[in-house]
Amino acid sequence: MEFRVWAPKAERVELDLGGQRLDLVRGERGWWSVEVPDAGHNTEYAYRLDGGEARPDPRSPSQPEGVHGPSRVVDHSLFPWTDQAWTGAHFPSAAVYELHVGTFSEEGTFDGAIQHLDHLVELGVTAVELLPVAEFPGGRNWGYDGVDLYAPHSSYGGPDGFKRLVDACHHRGLAVILDVVYNHLGPEGNYLGEFGPYFTDYFDTPWGDAVNYAREDSDEVRRFAIDNALMWLRDYHVDGLRLDAVHAIIDTSAEHLLEQLATEVEELGVVVGRPLFLMAESDLNDTRLLLPRPNGYGLDAQWSDDFHHALRTTFTDERRGYFVDFDGLPDLAATLQRGWPHAGTYSASRRRTHGRPYVGLPGWHLLGYAQNHDQVGNRAQGDRLSHVLPGDQLEVVAALVLTAPFVPMLFQGEEWGARTPFQYFTSHTDPALGRAVSEGRRNEFKPFGWSPEEVPDPQDPATFERSKLDWAELEHDDHQRLLSWYSALLALRRSTPELLDGRLDRVRVDVDEGARTIVVRRGPITVAATIGTSPVPVVDGEVVLSAERVVVVRAR
């Protein structure tokens, strides 16, 4: 097989095969290569630049000894896939379930997650969205500190473990969406800068130097990211990607990285014979992400934090930080009817005008949710809505999310009102970095009014253990009652075409701020609810679902 690596700054590159060193030959544009006839699946290797320390391959497909260890060759053709009948997913009608592999099951592995897939099928979701699984330092992490972007994390089960999970999902009719991070890499084990100009100090980001997508020698950096995305979709049979914080991807090229990525993913979909999709996390409220090319980037969807913030301020007294821009019921109504409320209006938290109108696009381009890993885990204690709202209000929240004109997304355990928190955890092996992360985390929450003493230490293993789901909670009646409510709402959504209709001009919302009530009409379905102490508004029709504070009615 041929070993290839991009190292334009090096004068000499060696392949280290367990102590045996072979010189690579320099080719065009900084690529080096060498042919090793007897190498193949599971061969361990590393690279040495100009006689330096052994380093993992920037495109390493497997890191069984972690981010500082040698790489291992993976022959993707050897895995015994059984998903040949899988033809892909229809994203506009999807119901998404976000999970973190390390805390979703007691085992915290890909195989552990498989044990709970039948629960998701019975719940009624149609796609699972995984937090990043690329190799990160240690065994505990959200995944956003990944550095070996081509290697599924070893402690989760490595490449074959991830393939088993995807295969099992497809066997049950579940699509798989993978969270990927192209705006930064973690600090520990990040050796890319030694190989080439993967980063540039021309632009600055919250994580330091920006990934070099537009400066000198950026073509190969762009290919590094795009080839990685195509690998997950092709070699691991993933159906879609969630692109982390795309507002932090700085690209001044005529063709933005996201536009190029969307074009190549669309082309790959033709080759593999199934629909592939891309969704973004963005705080820009900019429809250019979603508009068709060449006027936009042509992404399929984006997360809607505005919907979350409007819900949160409707049901709680949160008004600090970015919540200062939201005013409860009126903004919730505006979000349901206009996609997002901030569209060229002044943002007090940003101290500037923010966003553009969400026009000409259906609602299914947006993911709507009441909770996700960020909005739970980036609270001081990692508390869920189930920690601050009673069960009857959780039922109202669920009804509003699952009948909204957006693609709904649930966060692991939300469906039964899980009482376990989801906190921020890391396992950096560098003591100085670990202390810096712990201290930085405490300071991060000052704008929200939380004191440092309230913030759990990310490096403490107990922080991770507390964050694991407790599946035994499902044995309790109150959790089962909420789970049944979520299942019934998801079944109603599947069986009612009008609830899958993303046309926002067909959504009617009436709110009474004084009485704290809301009525949402979508075709024959009306959701009437009270958030305060007033009675639920009376609506004519056949009651199809009801709870203490909310009723769902179908027109006769």
N, C-alpha and C positions, 0 to 999 in steps of 0.2 A: 504494500500500500504506500501511498504518497503522503508525507507529512508536509504541511504548508503553514507558514506563519508570516504575518505582516509585521516587519520590524525595520522601518525605513531609516531609523537613526543608528542602527547597529553596523559595526564593521565586520563582525563575525557572529554567526549564529550556529549553535551546536544542539543537536538532539541528544538528550540524555535518556538512555534506555537502561535504567537500573545500574548506572555506573559506566556503561559503555557509551562512548561519545562519538557521534557522527557529525561531520560538517555538512551544513546545508549550503546550497548554491543560490547565490543572489540572482533574482530575476527582475522583471520590470516593476517599476513603481513600488519598490521596497518589499516585494514578496520574496521569501526564501523557501526552498523546497529540497526534499531528499526522498528517494525511493528506498523502502525497506521491504523486500519481498516476503519475508517470513513474519511480518507484523500483521496483526488483525484484532479481532474482537477481544477485549480485556487486556490488550497490551498496555502496560504502564509506561508513561513517558513524561518528559518535561523539557523545557528549553533553557539554554544558557546563552546570555547575550554578552559578547565581548569578554568571555571567561568568568562572568559573574555567577551569582547563586542560581540554583535551579528554580525555575518559575513555571507555574501551570500555564497551559495553553490558553490564550485569551478566548478561544472558541472551544474550550474543553467540554466534551459531552458528558463527562462523569468525573466527580471528585470524591472518591470514597474515603479519603483521609482528610477532607475538609479543604478550606480555601487556601491553605499553605502547602498542601501535599501535591503529589504528582497527579497528572491527568490519566485518564483511562479511555482507550478506544471503545466506541460503541458501534456495532454493526446493526443498524435499525432493521435490516431485512430479516433478522433472526427471530424477532418477536412473533409469537403465534396469535395474531389478531383474530377475533371472532366476530367483529362488527361489520362484516361485509354487507349485511342487509341495511345498515344505517345510511339513510339518505340525507341527513342533515336536519336542521331546525328552521322553522319559520319565525324569525325574530319578532316581528310586530305583534304576534299573539303569544309571546313567551311570558312565563312567570319565573323570575330568577330567584335563586337562593344563594346568598353569599356565605361562604364558610372559610375558616382557617384550618388547614390540615392538622396543625399541631394541637389544637384545642377542641376540635370537633368530636374526637373520640378519646377514650381513655388511653389508647395506644399512641395516639398522636402521629399516625402514619397513613400512607395512602391505603394500605390494606385495612387499617382500622376504620377509615372513612367508608369503605365499601360495605361494612357491616350495617351502616345506617341509611344506605341508599333507598331501601324499601320504604322506610319512614317518609322520605321525600316524595316518593311516588304516590303513596297513600295520601300525603298532604295535598298533592295536586300541582306542585311546581313542575316546570318543564326544562329547566336549565340550572346547573350549579355553576357558580362563579367562585373560583379559588383565589385567595390571596396569593401573592407571588411565591413560587416554589423553587426559584433558582438558588443555587448554593450560596449560603450566607455563613458568617462566622458562628461557630458553636452550634448548639442544638435548639435554641429557643429564640424566635424572632418573628416579627410580623411578615418579614420577607422583603421589606423595602431597603434593606442593607445588603442586597445581593451583589456579588461581584463576578461570579462565574455564570453568566447569563444563559449559557447553553446547557448547563448541567442541573437536572432536577436534584433537589437536596438529598444528600446521602442518608441523613437520619430519618427522613420521611419514607425512604425505600428506593431512592435512586431512579434511574431511567425505567427499569422494568416495573417498579412499583407504580410509577405514574402511569405507565401504559396500561397496567392492570386496572387502575381506577377509571381511566377514560373508557376502556373496553367495557367495564362493568356498567358505567353510566349509559353508554349507548345500548347495551343489552336491555336496559330498563326504559329506554326511550327518553333519556335525559341528555340534553346537550351539555357541553363543557365549555366554559369561558374561563380563560386564564388571565390574571392580572399580570401585566409586564411593565417594567420600569425602564424608560429610555431617557429620562431627564437627569438622572444622576446615578452614581454607583456608591455603594457603601465604602467607608474608609479602610476597614481592616481586610487585608487580602487583595486590595485593589492594586494590581501590578500593571495595569494597562499603560500607564504613563511611561513605564520603562521600555515598552515595545514601540510606541509611536505617539504622535500628537492626537490622542483620543480626547484631550481636554484643551481648552483655550482660556487664557486669562483676559481675553478681549471682552468677554461677557462674564458677569458674576451672577450666581444663583444663591439661594439659601444654603446650598450645600458646598459652596466654593466655586471654583472654576467650572464653567459650563462645558457640557459635552460638545465637542467640535463638529458641528453639523454644517458649518458654512465658511469657515476660514481655510487657510492653506492646508492642503493634504486631507481635506474633509471627505473626499469621495469614499475612501475606504472605511471611514467611521460610519458614514451613512449606510454602507453595505453591511457593516457589522450589526447594526440595529435591525435593518430590514431583513437580512438573512436569518437573524434570530427569530423574528416574528414568523417568517415563512416556515422555519423548522418546526415550531410548535404546532402549526396548523397542518403541516405535511407529515412529519415523522411521528408525531404524537397524537394525530387525529383530532386535535382540539378544534372546536367549531368557531370560536370567536375569541378576541382579545380585548381586555379592558386596558387602556393606555393611561398610566398614572400621570396625573398633573401635567397635562400637555401645555398648559400656559407657561411652564418652566422649560419647555423645549424651545430654545432660541435658534431660529433659522431664518436668515435673511436672503436665502436663495430664491430665485424666480419660481422654482417648484419647491414648495415646502416639503419637509420630510414626511409629514402626515399625508399630503396629497400623493406623493410618490408611493408611500406604503399602501394607501387605499387602492391605487391602481394595480400594484403587483399582487395584492391579496385577491382582488377581483379576478385577475388572470389565473391565479392558482386555483380558485374555486372552479373555473372551467376545467382545469386539468384533473382535479380530484373528483369532480362530478358531484359536488354538494355545496350548498351555500355557506360562505364564510362571512363573518361580520366583525366590525371594529367599533368599539365604543370608547369614548374619551371621558376622563375626569378633567373638568375645566371650570374655573371660577370667573370666566370672562363674559358669560351671557352673550356669546357671539355666534350667530347662526352660520357664519362662514364655515365652521367645522362640519356642518351637516348638509349644507347646500351641495347640489351635484357639481362635479367638476365640469368646466374649468372655473366657474364662478365661486366655488367653494372647494373644500377638501374632500367631500364625498364620504365622510364617515357615516356609520349607520345610526349611531346614538351617542348620547352623553348622559352622565349622571346629572340629576337635578337637585342640587343642594337647596335651591330656593324653595322647592316643595317641602323639603325636610324642615327648613327654618320656619316656614309659615306654619307648619303643623306644630312644631315645638313651641312657638310663641302663642299659639292658640290654646294649647293644653297646659302650659306651665308659665311661670312668671319670669322666664329667662329673657333678659334684655341687655346682657353684657356682651362685649366683644362684637362679633358680626351680627348677633341677634338684634342689635340696636336698629338695624335696617328693616326690621319686620314688625308688623303690627297685628298679629293674630288673624282673626276671622277675615277682615277685608283683604289681606294679602293672600290668605288661603283661597278665597274666592277668585281673586285675580289670577293666581297660579293655575287653578283648575281650568280657567277659561282662556288664559293668554299664554300659557307655557311657563313664563316667569314674570314676576311683577316689576323687576328692575330692568327697564329697557330704555336707556338714555335718561335716567333720573339720577338725582343726587344721592350718593351713598355716604351716610355719616361715618361709617366705620372706615371707609377708604378716603373720605374727605375729597371726593371728586365725583363727577358724573360717571355712571357705570352702565354698561350693557347696550344692546340694541333690541328692537322689537322682534319677538318670535312670530314671524309672519310667513305664510306660504308653506308651512311644514306641519305635518300631523303630529299629534301628541306622542305617538309611539317612538319618535326619535329621542324621547326623554325617558330616563328611568326614574320612577317615583318611589320613594321609600320614607319610612318613619325612623329607621335605624340603619346604620351600617358600621363597618369596623372603625371608620374615622369618627363618626358622630357619637359613638359609644366610647371607643378606646381613647379618644383625645379629650375626654373629660378627666378631671383629676383622679376620680376613683373608678373610672371605667363603668359607671352606673348606666343601666338600661332604663327604658321607659317603665319597665315593670318594677323598678325600684322607687319610682316617684308618682306613678299613676295607679289608681285602683283598677280592678279587673273590668268594671263596667266601662271605664273610659278607654282602656286598651281595646275593647270591642269596637268602640266608635272609631278609634284610630285605624284599626284593621279594615273596617268598612270603607273608610274614606280612601285608603291606599289601594284596596283591591277592586274598587269600582271607579277609580280615576281613569282619565284618558291616556295614561302613560303605561309603559311596561313596568309592572310592579316588581320590586325586589325586597326580599325579606333577609334579615340577618340571623345567622344561626341561633336557634333557641327562641327567637322572637315569637314563633308560632305557639309556644306553650307558656309564654311569660317567664322565661328562665330567670332564676334569681342569682345565678352566678354572674359576676362582672366580666367585662372583657377589658383588661388593662394592658398597658404598653410594657412589653418585656423584650429583653435582649440577653445575649450571652457572649459578649465580646471577651476574647481571651487576653487582650492587651489591658492590663490593669489601669493604666492611665486613661485609655479611651473609655473604659467602663465607668471610671469615676466622672469623666467629663460628660458622658451621656446622662448619668444619674443627676448631676448638678444642673445640666441644661434642661432636663425634663422638669425639675422643680421650678426653674425660673420662667418656663414657657407659659405657665398658667396665671401669672400675675395680672395680665389684662382682663382675665375673667373673674378676678377677685378671689381665687383660691390660694390658700396659704401653702408654702412649701411642705409643711408638715402633713398635708392631706395627700400628697402625691406618693404613691408606692415606688420603691426603688426598682427600676427596670431590670437591674442586674440580679436581683434577689430571685432565686428559683421559685420561691413561694408566690411571687407575683404571677408567674406563668401558671403554676398549679391552680391558683384561685380562678384563673380564666377558663379552665376546662369546663365544658358543658357537663352538667349532672343529669344524665339520662334517667336516673331513678326518679326525678321529679315528675315524670310522666305517670307515675303510679298514683298521684294525688288528683282528687276530683277537680280542684280549681284549675289545675294545669290542663287536664283533659278537656274541661269545658271550653277553655280558650282555644285549644287545638281543634276541637270540633267546629268552632266558629270560623276559624281560618279555612278549614277544609271546605266548609259549606260555601264560603264566599268565593273561593277559588273555583269550585264546581259551578257556581252561578256565573262567574266570569267566562268560563269555557263554553257554557251552553247558551250564552246571550250575545248574539252578534253585535248588538249596539254597544256592549261594554268593550268590545275589541275595536270599535270604530274610533280612530284617533282624531277625527275632525273636531277641532276645538270650538268651532262656531255652532256645534250642536249640543254643547254643554251649557246647561242653565243652572245657576247657583243663586240662591237667596239666603242672606244671612241677617240675623237680628242681633246686633251687638248688645243691646240691652238685655234681651232674654237669653243670649248666648246660645243661639240655635243656628243650624245650617240645614238647608235642603238642597240636594244635588239631583238634577234630573238628567238622565241619559237615555233617550228614547223611551221605551216603556218602563224603565227602571227608575225609581226614585228612592234616594237615601235621605231619610230625615233623622236628625240627631240633635241632642242637647248636650252642651258641654258644661252648662251651669246647673242650676236647680230647677229651671223651668221644665214643664212637661215637653215630651217629644212632640213636634208639630204633627197635626193630623193630616194625612194624605190619603186621598181616595184611591182604591185599588185593592188588589189581592196581596195580602201580606205573605211574602215568601221566606223572609228571615226576620227574626226580631230578637232583641235583647233589652236589657233594662233601659238603656239610654239611646238606642238606635233601632230603627225599623227600616226594612227594605221592602218596597212595594212594587208590584208589577201592575201596569194599567190593564183594566179589564177590556 
